[in-house]
Amino acid sequence: MMKKWNLLIISLFISQFLVNAQGGLTQKSLEKMFAETKQVSQFFRRFNAEEDIKGQILYEKDKDYRNIKLRKSYFPYLFDQTKFNHAALESEFQNYVITNQHFLSFYSPKWMAQVQAEFLYNGKPQQVELFFKIEMENGGSKWVLHHVYTDIYQQHTELTDTPEIRFIHPKSHELDFMNLGKVFTPENNPRQYTYNEFKPDWLSIFVYEYNLGQWKFKQVTRTWFHVWQVPNWYFTLEYINRNELNSGWMITNLIDISKIPENELEYYIVTSLH
């Protein structure tokens, strides 16, 4: 009885807004409110069909939990239709996900957040890309900083083509490496003398320089997510704010990654963005 009474109150409340001509909620705005995926966790629930059309969370005991028909009804709202609009790739992805019963998990290691932020680097504005992943600890979870990208580091660690091949002579040890004075000069890049598999650890550099006070955080300017939890597929998840039903957290980029080795996927995603 109490549940029916609450629904009646809500219905009357909405009706008052609909008849209010001065800035009240219209039928379209109500439809948008229910259609819009307002949170990342809600995107996960709708993708998995773990939420009903009224936004109530479904549990394993509920009859519509992960229901195929419900999943299919949500999928059109999970894509940015300005890019996909029921394209073949979208349909292929949907059929693959539903047929093989693939679901998303917040705790999976196969997704990460990318945060674009403004910093001051030695007093000058500088954009930094921060990559975060979920890590389990003490029975709970937390976001941890996993990668960092900035043009500043790219400029100072990237090797440029030079006509002369520079190397440390193999007999240098016989001279107590006294020739290092010619190696460490302003015109030389020390990376030229590192081992072949060397890759700069930009996160370590960033943390070190931040602790020295060279970086000052200003603000976050953009956030989106990279998801590769569905085998053979990768997609980006981003918030699109527009005054229509197709808005909220949606898939904005979808790639068939079957030809990319899984152990190279994360590197591919990070490097392909820049």
N, C-alpha and C positions, 0 to 999 in steps of 0.2 A: 504494500500500500504506500509506504513512504517513497519507494522508487518511482511509482506512478505519479505521486504528488510532485516530486522533484522535476520530473519530465514535463509536467503541466506548467510549472512555474517557469522553466527554461523556455518552453514554447511561447508562453505569453510574453516573456521578456523580449524574445526575438521579434515577435509580432509588433510590439511597440516600436522597435527600431525600424521595421519595414514600413510602417505608416508615417514615420516621422520624416517630413520632407526637408528638414533643415539639418543636413549632414548625417542623417541616419544610415544604417546599414541597408544596402540594397540586396536584392536576391543574388545579383552577380557577386557582390562582395562576400556574401555568405558562402556561395559556392567556392570562391577563391580561398576562403578561410579553411574549408574542409579539404580542398584539393591540394593546397600548397604544402610541400614537405618542409616543415619549419625548422627541424633539427637534424643533425647527422644521424643521431640514434633513431629518429623516426624514419629516415631513409632506409636504415638497416632493417627496421621492423616491417616496413612496407615491402621491401625487396623480398623478405622471407615470408611475408603474410603472417606476421606476428602482431598485427594491429587491425582492428575492424574499421569500417568506413567512417565510424564516429570518433575514431582516434583512441578507442579503448584498447589497452594492451591485451593480447591473447596469450594464454598459457597452454601447455601441453594437454591439459584436461578439456580445453574448449574445443568444440566440434569444428570450428573454422580455422584452428591453428594450422598454419602452413598449407591451407587449402589451395589446390591448384587453380580453381576458378577465381579465387580471391587474388592470387598472385598475378594472374593474367590481367585482371581488371586494374591493377596498380601500375603495371609496366609502362603504359603510355605517359603517365605522370612522372616517371622516373628519368625520362630523357628530355634534354633540351630540344624541343621539336623544331626550333629554328634551324637546327643542324641536322636532325635525323628525319623527322616527319615520316615515320614508318618505313624507313629505308630498309633495304635488304639486310644490311649488316646488323641493324637493330633487331630485326625479326629472327635472324640466325642466332644471335646472342640469347634472345628470350627463349627460343625453342631449346637451345642447348642447356640453359640454366634450369628450366622447368622439367625437361625430359630427364635430365640426370640428377635432379633434386640437389642442386648446389645452393648453399646458404652462406650468408655473410656473418662474420663474428667480430665483435669489437676487440676481442683478445687475440685475434690472429696476428702473427708476425708479418703477414703478407699484405700490409698496407701501411702508409705513412702520411703524415701531414706536412705540407709545405707552407711556410709562413713567410710572406714578403714583408720586410720591416725596414724602417728608416733609422739609421744611426748617424752619429757624428764620429768621423774617424780623424783624430787629431784636429778636431774643430771643424772639419769640412763634411757636408752631407754625403752620405754613402748608402746605397741600397744593399741589403744583405738578404740572401735566401737561407732560411733555417729549415732543416728537415728533422721531424720528430717521429719516433716510433713508440709503440706501447711496450712497456716492460713490466713483467710480473715481479712482485716483491712482497714478502710477508703476508701472503694470502690476498693481496690487493693488486692494483695496477697503477701505472703512472706513465705520463708522456716523458720521454727522455730525448735530449738533443743528440742526433745521430750523424748529421752532416751539416756543413755550412758552405755557402758559395758566395763569393764577392769578386767583383772585377779587380779589386786591388790585389788580391792574391793571384789571380790569373795572370796579371801583368808581370808579377815578380817571380813566378815559378814556371811560366811557360818558356820553353826553349824556342829560339828563333833560328832560322837557317843561317848558317855562317859558312863562308868559303873555306875556313880553316878548321880542321878537326883538332879540338883541344883534348889533351889527356895528360895524365901524370905518368912520366916515363917509368917503365918497369924496373930500371936500375936506381930509382930514387932512394931506395932504402940504403944503398951503398953510400949515399951522400947525406945520410941522416935527414932526408927529406928537406934539405936546405933550399931546394928549388920551389918550395911552396910560396915563397915571396912573389914568384911570377904567376902563380895560380890565383891567389887571393888579391886581385887588383880590381879597382872599380869597374873596369870595362868587361870583366869576366862574370859569368853566372856560375856560382858553385854547383848548380845542378848538372852542369856539363861533366862533372867529375864524380857523379854518384853512380851507384851500381845500376845495371840495366832495368831491374824491376822496381826501382824506386818510384814511389808516388807520394807527393806532398800530403801530409796530414793537416788539412786546413782547419779542422776542428781544434786540434791541439794549438795551432798558431793563434786561432781566434780566442780561445780561452786564456792563453798566455798574455796576449795583447790587451784583452779586456781587463785582466787583473792588474796590468800596468797602467790602466786608466786611459788607454788610447781609443777605446770604443765607448760611446755614450748612447744608450737606447733612447729613441724618440717616440716611435709609434708603429703599430702594425697597419699595413695598408691593404693586405690581401691574404686570404687563406683558402687553400683548396687541398684536396686529398688525392693520393695515388693508390689505387686498389688493384691487386693482382691475386685475389683469393679464388677466383673462378679459373680452373685450369684452362690454359690456352688463351686467356683473355686478360686484357688490362684496360682500366678506364679511370678517368679523372672525375672527381666529384666536386662540384662547386656551387655556391649559392648565387642564383640568378634572380634579381629583384625586378619584376615587371608586373604591371597591373592587369594580369590575366590569369587563367587557371594554370597554365604551364609556367610555374614559377617556384622558387624555393631551392632546396638542395637537389641537384639533378646531375645526371651523367652528361658531361660536356665533351668528352672525347673517348672514343672506343677503338681499341686496336686488337686485332687477332695476332697474338704473339707466339703462335705455334712454331714459328721458325727461329725464335730467339731462345738460346739456352737459358734454363731457369737460373743458373748460377751467375749469369751475366745480366739478368733482367733489371735488378736494382741500379746497377751502374748505367745501363742503357737509359733508364728513365731519368736519372739525375743529369747525365751528360747531354741527352737529347733536348733538354729544356733550354740550353744556352748556346 
